């Protein structure tokens, strides 16, 4: 995974209610969001189509599956 995808995953994880992060989620989300806006123009300008990122979708699905079982 490149840096953009890692930051997208961080944004998804910090904004999800399924992750049990023991950190300040809002602060982490702001940091990842700010860095991603600097790097990726697509994230800055438009709504992101998450179907383009199957790895991130897979990881978030596994996190939700582990959380609810």
N, C-alpha and C positions, 0 to 999 in steps of 0.2 A: 504494500500500500504506500502510496506517495503521501506527502504532507497534507495535501488538500483533503484526501479521503480520511486521514487520521483526524484532522480538525473537524470534518463533517461528522465523524463518529463521535467525537467529543461533544459536539453540539447536541447530537441526538441523545447521547447518554445523559448529559446534564439537564436536558429538558424533559426527560422521560420520568414518569412516576414509578416505573417498574424497577429502576435501578436504586439500590440502597447505598448511595455514596455517603460517606461520613464527613463530607466536606461541604462548604457553602456552595450549593449548586448554582445559585444566581451569579455569584462571583466568577465561578469557573465558566459558566455559559457566556458571560460578557467577554472574558479573555479570549476564549476560542472564537467567538463571533467576530471580535475585532480583528484578530489575526487572519481569519478566513476572508474577511472583507478586503484586507490589504492584498491578499494573494490571488483571489479568484474573482474575476469580474462577473461571471455568471451568477455567483451567489449574491453579489452586491446588487445586481440590476433586476433579476427576475425571480419568480418562484422556482424553486429547485425541484425538478422531477426526480424523485428518489428511485424510480425504476432504472435510472442510469447507473445506480450504485448497488449492485446485487450483494456485494460483500457486506456493506453496511446494513442492508435489509436483513441479511442472514444473521449477523451478529445480534441485532436488536430483537429478531424473532427468537433466537436462542435465549437471550436474557429474559424475555417475557415468559418463555416456556419454563425456564428454571424457577422463575419467581412464582408462577401459579401452580406448580406441581408439588 
